[in-house]
Amino acid sequence: MIPQAYPPEWAFRLALRTRAARWQRQQQLSSAQLASVEAAYPPDYYRPVWPVRVALFLFAWLGLLMTGGLSFLIVGESPIAAGLISCAACFGVLELLIRERRFYHAGADNALLYAGLGTATGLIFYVSSEYIWPVSLARYTLGSPQLVPTLLLTLALLFAAARRYADALVTAAAFLTALLIVAIAGLQTAVGQALLPFLIMAAAGGTLALHRTLLRRLAGTWLADYYALCLLTLKVLALVVLYLGGNYLAVREGNAALHDLLVSEQVPFAPLFYAFTAGIPLLYIGLGLRRADRPTLLVGLLALAFSLFTLRYYRALLPPEVAAVAAGALLMLAAGVLLRRLRPARFGLTSLPDDEPRFFDLENLVQAQTAHAPGAPASGFEFGGGESGGGGATGKF
């Protein structure tokens, strides 16, 4: 029962309507063309605006708390029975909401998913600590090898849920669980402890390679939009972890915490971590600009700011107030220059907002792009006679 819980066509319709609305704001589509797209691809699912989704999420959690207490009253002092009943009820109602009420990440279904996964994870840890390895949960630490099999079961559960329900938060939990398994495995030996930052970076790099592979396999299929947010979440987390795994401050302070040191000490391979701290943000920014990759660019800018904080944390050259004023003035000057120089566009980059009108013919652009890519999948709707080939990219970033 692993295949997708939501019909992949729902994700395609949602993405298509979102793109069409953005193109209309950019004056690439007329209001009549937008209306024809929305009429051809109506939302045959229930997904309200985000304030309603938040309200449904909170109300669903309130109902889950009440029914959870009721299940404990019914089964008495049996945590396993109560957990099994709650877990089965959560996933049963979730499947009914999707199938009968056609909920699509509408808030209530997300709450049921998180509650069911939380209950199932609690059951895994409870059974493991009570019957397999009789150790109190409070005594588990990062150095406990008994955690690895338990976390592997949890990872399998989260992976199956992420594949079926395509939830970004579940995807993030699965990634962090896998990262925790790598960290615990590395902490079992002295060599592993010394190489732990490199193990973390290798795990993040492997995740990025997996992301690229999945992106290529899903390109041009219905599942590309279905898993788009999950893949984006996986990519951003992998980029952040890859940087933090080589950041000098994170490595040095993490080493002090692992060895219960009151004052952090210089770590081995310090020059290499200095290079990672300075070089990885610049690499991210360069790749983000070259590939017009906004997530990589934003992570690179945030990583650059944290690298400057790392430098100041250990090497304070100016008083804090002077450094803050100087940095603010420099950033404002750089932002003003870039806003002026990149308007409307230069070197394929632009400072215009994403919704700024683009004064060119989208039909000609799509036809020009698809003329050199005969295998590009058609999305099925028309812009005044020409068929779309998919992306809708403007050629500018």
C-alpha positions in Angstrom: 0.0 0.0 0.0 3.0 2.3 -0.6 1.8 4.1 -3.8 0.7 7.7 -3.5 -2.3 8.4 -1.2 -3.3 11.6 -3.0 -3.9 11.3 -6.8 -0.8 12.8 -8.5 -3.1 14.8 -10.8 -4.1 16.9 -7.8 -0.5 18.1 -7.4 -0.2 18.8 -11.1 -3.4 20.8 -11.2 -2.3 22.8 -8.2 1.1 23.5 -9.6 -0.3 24.4 -13.0 -2.9 26.8 -11.6 -0.2 28.5 -9.5 2.1 28.9 -12.5 -0.6 30.2 -14.6 -1.6 32.8 -12.0 2.1 33.9 -11.8 2.3 34.2 -15.5 -0.8 36.3 -15.6 0.6 38.7 -13.0 3.7 38.9 -15.2 1.4 39.8 -18.1 2.5 36.7 -20.0 -1.1 35.5 -20.0 -4.3 37.5 -20.5 -7.2 37.3 -18.0 -9.2 35.3 -20.6 -6.3 32.8 -21.0 -6.0 32.4 -17.3 -9.7 31.8 -17.0 -9.5 29.1 -19.7 -6.7 27.4 -17.9 -8.6 27.4 -14.6 -11.7 26.1 -16.3 -9.8 23.3 -18.0 -8.1 22.2 -14.8 -10.6 22.8 -11.9 -9.5 21.9 -8.4 -11.4 18.7 -7.8 -9.9 18.4 -4.2 -10.4 20.3 -1.0 -7.5 22.6 -0.1 -8.6 25.9 1.6 -6.6 29.0 2.1 -3.8 28.8 4.7 -5.6 30.4 7.6 -8.4 27.8 7.3 -5.8 25.0 7.0 -4.2 26.2 10.2 -7.6 26.3 12.0 -8.4 22.8 10.7 -5.0 21.5 11.9 -5.5 22.9 15.4 -9.1 21.6 15.7 -8.0 18.2 14.5 -5.3 18.1 17.2 -7.8 19.1 19.8 -10.0 16.2 18.7 -7.1 13.9 18.7 -6.1 14.8 22.3 -9.7 14.1 23.4 -9.9 10.8 21.6 -6.5 9.8 22.8 -7.5 10.2 26.4 -10.7 8.2 25.7 -8.7 5.3 24.2 -6.6 5.1 27.4 -9.8 5.0 29.5 -11.1 2.2 27.4 -8.0 -0.1 27.4 -6.9 0.7 30.9 -3.2 0.5 31.7 -2.0 -1.0 28.4 0.1 1.5 26.5 0.6 -0.9 23.6 -3.1 -1.4 23.1 -3.9 2.3 23.4 -1.1 3.1 21.0 -2.3 0.6 18.4 -5.8 1.8 18.6 -4.8 5.4 18.3 -2.4 4.7 15.4 -5.0 2.6 13.5 -7.7 5.3 14.1 -5.4 8.1 12.8 -4.4 6.4 9.6 -7.9 5.0 9.0 -9.6 8.4 9.3 -6.8 10.0 7.2 -7.4 7.5 4.4 -11.1 8.2 4.6 -10.6 12.0 4.4 -8.5 11.6 1.3 -10.7 9.1 -0.4 -14.2 10.4 0.5 -13.7 14.1 1.3 -10.8 14.6 -1.1 -8.6 16.5 1.4 -5.3 17.5 -0.1 -2.9 18.8 2.6 -5.8 20.7 4.0 -4.7 20.8 7.7 -6.8 18.1 9.2 -5.1 15.3 7.2 -1.7 16.7 8.1 -2.6 16.6 11.8 -3.8 13.0 11.5 -0.6 12.0 9.7 1.7 13.5 12.3 -0.4 12.0 15.1 -0.3 8.6 13.6 3.4 8.7 12.9 4.1 10.1 16.4 2.1 7.3 18.0 3.8 4.6 15.9 7.3 6.0 16.7 6.4 6.1 20.4 5.3 2.4 20.2 8.6 1.5 18.5 10.7 3.1 21.2 8.5 1.7 24.0 8.6 -1.8 22.8 12.3 -1.5 22.2 13.1 -0.2 25.6 10.7 -2.5 27.5 11.1 -5.8 25.7 14.1 -5.9 23.4 16.7 -3.8 25.2 15.3 -3.2 28.8 16.8 0.3 29.2 14.9 3.3 30.4 14.3 5.9 27.6 15.8 8.5 29.8 19.2 6.7 29.8 19.5 6.7 26.0 22.3 8.9 24.8 24.0 9.6 21.4 26.5 6.9 22.3 23.9 4.2 22.9 24.3 1.6 20.1 20.9 0.2 21.0 19.3 3.3 19.4 20.5 2.3 15.9 18.0 -0.6 15.3 15.2 1.4 16.8 16.0 4.4 14.6 16.3 2.2 11.5 12.7 1.0 12.1 11.7 4.7 12.6 13.5 5.7 9.4 11.7 2.9 7.4 8.3 4.2 8.8 9.1 7.8 8.0 10.4 6.9 4.5 7.2 4.9 3.7 5.0 7.8 5.0 7.0 10.4 3.0 6.7 8.3 -0.2 2.9 7.8 0.3 1.8 11.2 1.6 4.5 13.5 0.2 4.7 15.6 3.3 7.7 18.0 3.6 7.8 17.8 7.5 7.9 14.0 7.3 10.7 14.2 4.7 12.7 16.4 7.0 12.2 14.0 10.0 13.3 11.1 7.8 16.5 13.0 6.8 17.3 14.0 10.3 16.7 10.4 11.6 19.2 9.1 9.0 21.7 11.8 10.0 21.3 10.7 13.6 22.0 7.1 12.7 25.2 8.2 11.0 26.2 10.2 14.0 25.6 7.4 16.5 27.5 4.9 14.3 30.4 7.3 14.2 30.5 7.9 17.9 31.1 4.2 18.7 34.8 4.4 18.0 37.6 6.9 18.6 38.3 7.1 14.9 34.7 7.6 14.2 34.5 10.5 16.7 37.5 12.1 15.1 36.0 11.8 11.6 32.4 12.6 12.6 32.3 16.0 10.8 33.5 14.3 7.6 30.9 11.5 8.0 28.2 14.2 8.4 29.4 16.0 5.3 29.5 12.7 3.4 25.9 11.9 4.4 24.8 15.4 3.3 26.7 15.1 0.0 25.1 11.7 -0.6 21.7 13.2 0.0 22.4 15.9 -2.6 23.4 13.2 -5.1 20.2 11.3 -4.3 18.2 14.5 -4.8 19.7 15.0 -8.2 19.0 11.4 -9.2 15.4 11.6 -8.0 14.9 14.9 -9.8 16.1 13.4 -13.1 13.9 10.3 -12.8 10.8 12.3 -11.9 11.3 15.0 -14.5 8.4 15.0 -17.0 6.2 12.7 -14.9 3.1 13.3 -12.8 5.2 12.7 -9.7 7.5 15.7 -10.4 4.9 18.1 -8.9 3.7 15.5 -6.3 7.1 15.3 -4.6 8.4 18.8 -5.5 8.1 20.2 -2.0 9.7 17.1 -0.5 12.6 17.3 -2.8 13.1 21.0 -2.1 13.1 20.3 1.6 15.6 17.5 1.2 17.9 19.7 -0.9 17.8 22.7 1.5 18.5 20.5 4.6 21.3 18.7 2.8 22.9 22.0 1.9 22.6 23.3 5.4 24.0 20.2 7.0 26.9 20.0 4.5 27.9 23.5 5.5 27.4 23.0 9.2 29.4 19.8 9.1 32.4 21.7 8.0 31.8 25.0 9.9 34.6 25.6 12.3 32.4 27.0 15.1 30.0 24.0 14.8 32.8 21.5 14.8 34.8 23.1 17.7 31.8 23.7 20.0 30.3 20.3 19.1 33.6 18.6 20.0 33.6 20.4 23.4 30.0 19.3 24.0 30.7 15.7 23.2 33.7 15.6 25.5 32.1 17.6 28.3 34.7 20.4 28.1 33.8 23.7 29.8 36.0 25.6 27.3 36.3 24.5 23.7 39.8 23.7 22.4 41.4 23.8 19.0 40.3 20.8 16.9 42.4 18.6 14.6 42.4 19.6 10.9 41.5 23.2 11.9 42.9 24.8 8.7 40.7 22.5 6.7 37.6 23.6 8.6 38.7 27.2 8.2 38.7 26.5 4.4 35.3 24.9 4.6 33.9 27.8 6.6 35.1 30.3 4.0 34.7 28.3 0.8 31.4 26.5 1.0 29.3 29.7 1.2 31.1 31.1 -1.8 30.6 27.8 -3.7 26.9 27.9 -2.9 26.6 31.5 -4.1 28.5 30.8 -7.3 26.4 27.7 -8.1 23.2 29.5 -7.2 24.0 32.4 -9.6 25.4 30.2 -12.4 22.4 27.8 -12.4 19.8 30.3 -11.4 19.1 28.2 -8.4 17.4 30.4 -5.8 17.4 27.9 -2.8 21.2 27.3 -3.2 21.8 31.1 -3.5 19.8 31.9 -0.4 21.4 29.1 1.7 24.8 30.4 0.5 24.0 34.0 1.6 22.9 32.7 5.0 26.0 30.5 5.3 28.2 33.5 4.4 26.6 35.5 7.2 27.2 32.6 9.7 30.8 32.3 8.5 31.3 36.0 9.3 29.7 35.4 12.7 32.1 32.4 13.2 35.1 34.7 12.4 33.9 37.3 14.8 33.2 34.8 17.5 36.9 33.8 17.7 38.6 36.8 16.2 36.9 40.1 17.2 38.6 42.9 15.2 36.2 45.7 16.0 33.8 46.6 18.9 30.3 45.1 18.4 28.6 48.4 17.7 31.2 49.5 15.2 31.1 46.2 13.4 27.3 46.2 13.2 27.2 49.7 11.8 29.9 49.0 9.3 28.4 45.7 8.2 24.9 47.3 7.8 26.3 50.2 5.8 28.2 47.9 3.5 25.2 45.6 2.9 22.9 48.6 2.2 25.5 49.9 -0.3 25.9 46.6 -2.0 22.1 46.1 -2.2 21.6 49.5 -3.7 24.2 49.0 -6.4 22.8 45.6 -7.3 19.2 46.8 -7.4 20.3 49.5 -9.8 22.7 47.5 -12.0 20.4 44.5 -12.4 17.3 46.4 -13.5 15.9 45.2 -15.8 18.6 42.5 -16.3 22.4 42.0 -16.7 24.3 38.7 -17.2 21.1 36.8 -17.0 20.3 38.1 -13.6 17.6 40.6 -12.6 16.5 42.5 -9.5 12.9 42.7 -10.6 10.4 40.9 -8.4 9.1 37.6 -9.6 5.6 39.1 -10.3 7.0 42.0 -12.2 5.5 42.2 -15.8 7.7 40.6 -18.4 7.2 42.3 -21.8 7.7 39.5 -24.2 5.6 36.8 -25.8 5.4 33.6 -23.7 4.1 31.6 -26.7 7.2 32.3 -28.7 9.5 31.5 -25.8 7.8 28.1 -25.2 7.9 27.3 -28.9 11.6 28.2 -29.1 12.4 26.1 -26.1 10.5 23.0 -27.2 11.8 23.2 -30.8 15.2 21.9 -29.5 13.6 19.4 -27.0 11.2 17.1 -28.9 10.9 14.8 -25.9 9.6 17.5 -23.6 6.2 16.5 -22.1 3.3 18.7 -23.1 1.2 20.0 -20.3 -2.0 19.8 -22.3 -3.4 23.4 -22.4 -2.9 26.1 -25.0 -1.8 29.7 -25.0 -3.6 31.2 -28.0 -2.9 28.2 -30.3 0.6 27.1 -29.3 1.0 24.1 -26.9 3.1 24.6 -23.7 6.2 22.5 -23.2 6.3 22.8 -19.4 8.6 25.0 -17.5 7.5 28.6 -18.2 11.0 29.8 -17.4 11.7 33.4 -18.3 15.4 33.0 -18.9 16.2 35.4 -16.1 16.9 34.9 -12.4 
